[in-house]
Amino acid sequence: MNDAIRIRQAGPDDAAVVDALVREIAAHEGESEHVGATPDRWREVLGRADVTVLLAERDGETLGYVSAQRRLHMWSGEDILALDDLFVRAEARDGGVGRRLMTALAERAAAERLVIRWEVKPENEAAQRFYRRLGGTLYPKVVVRWLPESYLPLIEDKA
């Protein structure tokens, strides 16, 4: 079954598919209210050299995706691949799709020996097991999100 899976780079013409997948993972994680990108925005983003979105397909059906952005890691002074999402649709899980997507991302990073870095929610034990099986090292860390409505009052008070 793995052999029928095709991994390919998403391009601007895949904007609607990527938009749908992002909305699916956001709903799955109970984070739908944070999705603001539109297919038009995805068309722009998918044309950028620093953005990688790989799609997994079988028989013309999209099974999932992995997305990452190349960025500078300040401490090392080197670029890394910051993995944003790995998502496999429910009907395609446990069939090797996630592994294939991660392997394809690793192939992209290997030529320059880029570190791939990402976050996983502490309660997502299945994902943590999966990443450990791939050889990933997990570090406990608290992720902070500072929204404009929280930091703007600090700036306005300064004025």
C-alpha positions in Angstrom: 0.0 0.0 0.0 2.9 2.4 0.8 4.1 2.1 -2.8 1.0 3.7 -4.1 1.6 6.8 -2.0 3.0 9.7 -4.0 4.7 12.7 -2.2 5.0 15.9 -4.1 5.7 19.6 -3.5 2.6 21.7 -3.4 2.5 24.7 -5.6 0.2 27.8 -6.0 -2.3 25.7 -8.0 -2.8 23.5 -4.8 -4.0 26.5 -2.7 -7.5 25.2 -2.3 -6.3 21.7 -1.3 -3.8 23.1 1.2 -6.5 25.5 2.6 -8.8 22.5 3.2 -6.1 20.4 4.9 -5.1 23.3 7.2 -8.8 23.8 8.2 -9.1 20.0 8.9 -6.1 19.9 11.2 -7.2 23.1 12.9 -10.7 21.6 13.5 -9.0 18.3 14.7 -7.0 20.3 17.2 -10.0 22.5 18.3 -8.2 25.6 16.9 -10.4 26.5 13.9 -10.8 30.1 15.2 -7.1 30.7 14.6 -7.2 29.9 10.8 -7.1 33.2 8.9 -5.3 32.2 5.6 -7.4 32.0 2.5 -6.8 30.2 -0.7 -5.6 33.4 -2.3 -3.1 33.8 0.5 -2.0 30.2 0.1 -1.5 30.8 -3.6 1.1 33.5 -2.6 2.7 31.5 0.2 3.1 28.3 -1.9 5.2 30.3 -4.4 7.8 31.2 -1.7 11.2 29.6 -1.7 11.4 29.4 2.1 8.1 27.5 2.4 7.8 23.8 1.9 4.4 22.0 1.7 4.5 18.4 0.7 1.3 16.6 -0.2 0.8 12.8 0.1 -1.6 11.4 -2.5 -2.9 8.1 -3.6 -5.0 7.6 -6.7 -5.6 11.3 -7.0 -6.8 11.7 -3.4 -4.9 13.9 -1.0 -4.1 11.9 2.2 -2.2 14.5 4.2 0.6 17.0 4.2 3.7 18.3 6.0 4.6 22.0 6.1 7.8 23.7 7.1 9.6 27.0 6.7 13.3 27.6 6.4 14.4 30.1 9.0 17.4 31.2 10.9 18.2 29.7 14.2 19.7 32.6 16.1 21.9 30.6 18.6 23.6 28.4 16.0 23.6 31.1 13.2 22.4 28.3 10.9 19.2 27.8 9.0 16.8 25.2 10.1 13.5 23.7 8.8 10.8 24.7 11.2 8.1 22.1 10.8 4.7 23.7 11.2 2.2 20.8 10.6 2.1 17.1 9.9 -1.4 16.0 9.2 -2.8 12.8 7.9 -6.5 12.4 7.2 -8.2 10.0 9.6 -9.0 7.4 6.9 -5.3 7.3 5.9 -3.7 7.0 9.3 -1.7 4.0 10.3 -0.8 3.3 6.7 2.7 4.8 6.6 1.6 8.2 5.2 3.1 10.2 8.1 6.4 8.4 7.9 6.5 9.0 4.1 5.9 12.7 4.6 8.5 13.0 7.3 11.0 11.1 5.2 10.4 13.3 2.2 10.9 16.4 4.4 14.1 14.8 5.8 15.3 14.3 2.2 14.8 18.1 1.6 16.9 18.9 4.7 19.6 16.3 4.2 21.5 18.0 1.4 22.4 20.9 3.7 22.1 18.9 6.9 19.5 21.2 8.3 18.0 20.5 11.7 14.3 20.0 11.6 12.5 21.4 14.6 8.9 21.4 15.7 6.5 21.4 18.6 4.0 18.9 19.8 1.3 19.3 22.5 2.1 17.5 25.7 -1.2 15.7 25.6 -0.6 14.4 22.1 1.0 11.1 23.2 0.3 9.3 19.9 2.3 12.0 18.1 5.1 11.8 20.6 5.4 8.0 20.2 5.4 8.5 16.4 8.2 11.1 16.6 10.3 8.9 18.9 9.9 6.0 16.5 11.4 8.2 13.8 14.3 9.0 16.1 13.2 12.5 17.2 14.3 13.8 20.5 11.6 15.4 22.6 12.3 18.3 25.0 9.7 19.6 27.4 9.1 23.3 26.8 6.4 25.8 27.3 5.2 27.6 24.1 4.1 31.2 24.6 1.7 32.9 22.2 1.6 36.7 22.5 -1.4 38.0 20.6 -1.7 41.6 19.4 -4.6 42.3 21.7 -2.3 41.4 24.6 0.8 43.4 23.6 -0.8 46.4 22.0 -1.9 47.9 25.3 1.7 47.9 26.4 2.7 50.0 23.4 -0.3 52.3 23.7 0.5 52.9 27.4 4.0 54.0 26.5 2.7 56.7 24.1 
